[in-house]
């Protein structure tokens, strides 16, 4: 079950000199958007993402160090527990996400787990045809990472709401 009126947080995260972030596409956080079933909470999140065309599904957590992907956008759906995430690098925004929340991270945006409950788990996914890489803000990653980010195709659907979701309008994927 999807909450049709969640709290939505968006933020455009700019290049900080180390992490490129994404000066064109804001991050999206949908609070309490997916009603997670108690019998198989991960499957509830995977089903939403899959039904909206996002794949490459995985289950785990969020790395405890700053990293970003220069070849893919990423969505994280929290199916258990709570996590504090920093987005945008060491000076970036800090959010608390919990069961039922979804974080959509544009290519280039650094993210890091600052701490989590013992039961924290999430599902991750990517738009069709996008394969993720790993970058850590180390010397030598750029300008190649910047070129990759500029070439990442925009998704054709919002991972939660499909073709008519808030992401589609914000990222100018479906301006109608």
Steps between C-alpha positions, in 0.01 A plus 500: 500500500634840397433823691372741234578810711836444669720774632752565220841651565713618208841660495735597219852407609784686331860404426707539816837472324547137601160349425329607177149453639244604240429866436210419265298226671390526865492208739149386596393360834150356533414465870276206606411426137500119491292298743738217579345160571616318811526159336742605224593869525784492244272343241244779551763761404642289215152458354441878489835567331460211253146597405635844410782365283795542738722193521839365603340446840717431802443470875746619762583838654683821413879515511650686800722717280435772244457356152311577180406346169598676177316260269157457662227659706404297809193452716509371857188368673522451875320180600622464856637726770642848484814657350667840508632581152724783386439610141740720304829431679643601840326839496178367349151462639423241767170316504343228709319235296289220642278211401279602206719789382655519152809699398563571130863591439604656167827386346798678654347564844716374785328302773613346828346309790581701815333247730206265505285285724600136526202397289565751217466352150421645159436401142687678223417521129591683179322620186494253210834452328705684761797324659650661809865568564670609822682826558634631829604861441862401443743695282490380142129405490413829337457626229406152371226466765359841399481387137323179604246686714414732212422194284275309744160460333202631690265230629169449321308450826495605862598185699194538727234681297579403141460727200303770685704523819648813657848401383383511139390862525801618703757332278311626190434145386130559449433876518124464448 
